Amino acid sequence: MMLSSPSFPEQLWKQNCEGQVSGKINCSLIEFWKKELKERKLIRWNWSLIDCLITMQPPTLVDLCLDVTCSIPAEYYIRLPLPLKDRLLTKFTKRGSCTDTILSSLLHSQLTSLDLRDCQISGKGLACLDVAKHLQVLHLPQPPIVRDNHFSEYSLIRLGEGKTRLRIITLNGLSGVTDRVVGSLVGGCPFLQELHIPNTTITNHALTAIATLTHLVCLNIARTQVTDVGIQHLVGGGVRHSLQELRVDGCARLTDDSIETLCLCCSRLNILCFHHCPRVSERSRELLGELMACKMKQITWTVY
C-alpha cells in the first residue's frame, strides 16, 4: 500500500478510535475515506488492507486471496466453487466495478441476492440473469449510474420469467419499465413482497396487475402518472389486505380521493408518503388523523 500523505494513517486511525470509544464505527467516515483514496489515487487497489486500517480488523486470508483474484481475467471465474463466486461477486458489486463479463462469469442458479445499484451493466448483462432462478432480492442500477433508457422493455420483461422465489425488486427511474414489464413481474413472481418502480412510465393498468399480489408489503410508485382510478384498481384486489407501506410522493395527478380510498380499504397500511402531490389538500391530512392516526408509523405530505 502506498500513501502520499504521511499524516493520513494517524488521522484516520484517530478519528475511527473516537468512533470505537463511543461504541460505534463511523460508517459514513469509512465511505468518505474510501472515496477520497480512490479519487486522489493515493493507494493501489488493496481494499482488504484499507478495511484493516479503517476498521482496525485484520484482513483474513480469504479476503487477501479474493483481492488477488479480482485482478485476474474474468473467464477464470467460471471454475470457482459457488461460495467463492458469491463472495467475489459481492466484492465487485460493492465497489461498483461489476461488468457484463464479470457478471456472466460469476452468476449461477443458486444465487439468492444481487445488488447492482452501483454497477455499469448493459442489456447484455441483464440477459445473463436468466440463469439465476433462485433469486430472492434484485436491485438494478438506476440513473445516473446508467441512462434511463439503458434497458429495453423486452430485456426487463424477461426478468420475471422463471423467478418464482423473487421477493424484492428495485427498478428505480428506468424508462423501460412499462405496464407490460410490471405485468410480467406479477405473473412470474407471485410472492413479491417489495416492488420499487418510482419515476417510471407505468400507468393505471400496472396497478390493476399489482392488485393481485397478495403478499406485497411495500410498494413504491412515486413520481409516476397514476391517477385516482389506478388507486381504486389497486385496492380492489387482494393486495389491500397485505400492503403496509405505500409511496406515491410526486404523483401530480392524485387527489384527496385517493388518500381517502387508501384509508378506508388498506387496513394494515402504516407508512404513507404523499408529499409533492399538488392536488392533495389539507383534507387528506385531517382524514388520516381521524381514521388512521393510532396505527401510522410514518406520514409525509406537503402543505400548499
Sequence and secondary structure as in RCSB ss.txt:
>XXXX:A:sequence
MMLSSPSFPEQLWKQNCEGQVSGKINCSLIEFWKKELKERKLIRWNWSLIDCLITMQPPTLVDLCLDVTCSIPAE
YYIRLPLPLKDRLLTKFTKRGSCTDTILSSLLHSQLTSLDLRDCQISGKGLACLDVAKHLQVLHLPQPPIVRDNH
FSEYSLIRLGEGKTRLRIITLNGLSGVTDRVVGSLVGGCPFLQELHIPNTTITNHALTAIATLTHLVCLNIARTQ
VTDVGIQHLVGGGVRHSLQELRVDGCARLTDDSIETLCLCCSRLNILCFHHCPRVSERSRELLGELMACKMKQIT
WTVY
>XXXX:A:secstr
   S TTHHHHHHHHHHHHHHTTS  HHHHHHHHHHHHHHT S S HHHHHHHHH     HHHHHHHHHTTS GG
GGGGS HHHHHHHHHHHHHHT   HHHHHHH  TT  EEE TTS   HHHHHGGGG TT  EEE   TTTS TTS
S HHHHHGGGTT TT  EEE TT TT  HHHHHHHHHH TT  EEE TTS   HHHHHHHTT TT  EEE TTS 
  HHHHHHHHTSGGGGT  EEE TT TT  HHHHHHHHHH TT  EEE TT TT  HHHHHHHHHHTTTT SEEE
    
